[in-house]
Amino acid sequence: MKRTDLHVGICAGYNWDEATYLAGELWDFLTKVLRVPADFYSATLPVDGLHFRWDRELTHKKRTPWTTWLFDKDLVIWFGIFPDLLRETPHSKTKHYLVCLPRTFPPDFQAEHLALFDRVFCPTQEICRRMSRYLPESQLTYVPWDVSPPIAECEKDQKTPNRLLVALETVAAKDVDPTIFSMLHMLLDVIPSLEIDILRGRRWPSTVVAALEHLLTSHPKNVHLHARPTYQKLTSLYRKASWVLCADVAADVGEPALRAVCLGRPVIAYQAPPYTEILTDQYNAKLTCCEKPSTDTHTARITPNSHHLYVGLLEACAKPKLWYHVMGQPWTSVEQRRRQFTEFWKHTIETRAQNCGTMIT
């Protein structure tokens, strides 16, 4: 896409959670692929040192008032509903688009909040279904999400499936399930040759930290902890993994699972949205049973079943035949998802630029 003078802003709660990573991925895509200048605004007190690129682009209310930052924007893309900012938003020619992530909604969420946005985008079909309780389906746009890594071939580059990556880098502190580390402990007792890499976030509660430290102390040679890896290191860890465990019980999109399939690595995850939209059991994943989330509210938190997750982990890591079967499948849906994502945002930016009369060079 040719460069445009369109002024785009991205508003998100800059915390260690999935919404922040998705906002960052879109910022990368806009600035590097579409060559559109975009600014970050943190709607909450930001976490310092979260990302080596995004931190430099960050503006916060303590530094710059919201209305000042908003003044020259033609388009603002929101990754969350922030009532305080919405109340301060003046009526203007600026268009406000919402990437609908129900887990980020405030406790006092009301349907009227959605009506304040010019467009509402749903990154999964499940979110579309849940939001149809509040808005007509004609006002909801389904846009399958994509992440930035280049799509890689599903190469069987290991003799045996002996490395597990536990992807917790996008999981909010309150949503980390400490039983995961107990299951990994049991798994290593059965498969002592297994290597485990853990991607962790920040500000985990004491119960989670204690469970993690017990695992590290018990198996110091097998378990490797990674905090804030660089983009290159993160990609390398995913590519080295035989399996990627995605155990986020509160994911809206399943960003680590998307990253894994883009990089050609199979996933172990719960048999529930959003994973069932990205993954297919024994095709590019091993899906384990869990309590089905309720769709009666705008949020849908998975209730994990520890026994089924452990059995799924054991089957995946102890049975090379399953891994070879999964790795032998062509994953054409990944390319289709990326094409839809790219075409949609390219068309959206070009249309907005034309409506604003901004120059495209």
Stockholm file with secondary structure:
# STOCKHOLM 1.0

chainA/1-361         MKRTDLHVGICAGYNWDEATYLAGELWDFLTKVLRVPADFYSATLPVDGLHFRWDRELTHKKRTPWTTWLFDKDLVIWFGIFPDLLRETPHSKTKHYLVCLPRTFPPDFQAEHLALFDRVFCPTQEICRRMSRYLPESQLTYVPWDVSPPIAECEKDQKTPNRLLVALETVAAKDVDPTIFSMLHMLLDVIPSLEIDILRGRRWPSTVVAALEHLLTSHPKNVHLHARPTYQKLTSLYRKASWVLCADVAADVGEPALRAVCLGRPVIAYQAPPYTEILTDQYNAKLTCCEKPSTDTHTARITPNSHHLYVGLLEACAKPKLWYHVMGQPWTSVEQRRRQFTEFWKHTIETRAQNCGTMIT
#=GR chainA/1-361 SS CCCBCCCEEEEECCSSSHHHHHHHHHHHIIIIISCCCEEEEESSCCCTTSCTTGGGGEEETTTSCHHHHHTTCSEEEEESCCHHHHHHCCCSSCEEEEECCGGGSCTTCCHHHHTTSSEEEESSHHHHHHHTTTSCGGGEEECCCCCSSCCCCCCCCSSSCCEEEEECTTCCGGGCCTHHHHHHHHHHHHCTTCEEEEEECSSCCHHHHHHHHHHHHHCTTTEEEEESCCHHHHHHHHHHCSEEEECCTTCSSCHHHHHHHHTTCCEEEESSTTHHHHCCBTTTEEEECCBCCCCSSSCCCCBCCHHHHHHHHHHHHHCHHHHHHHHTSCCHHHHHHHHHHHHHHHHHHHHHHHHHTCCBC
#=GC SS_cons         CCCBCCCEEEEECCSSSHHHHHHHHHHHIIIIISCCCEEEEESSCCCTTSCTTGGGGEEETTTSCHHHHHTTCSEEEEESCCHHHHHHCCCSSCEEEEECCGGGSCTTCCHHHHTTSSEEEESSHHHHHHHTTTSCGGGEEECCCCCSSCCCCCCCCSSSCCEEEEECTTCCGGGCCTHHHHHHHHHHHHCTTCEEEEEECSSCCHHHHHHHHHHHHHCTTTEEEEESCCHHHHHHHHHHCSEEEECCTTCSSCHHHHHHHHTTCCEEEESSTTHHHHCCBTTTEEEECCBCCCCSSSCCCCBCCHHHHHHHHHHHHHCHHHHHHHHTSCCHHHHHHHHHHHHHHHHHHHHHHHHHTCCBC
//
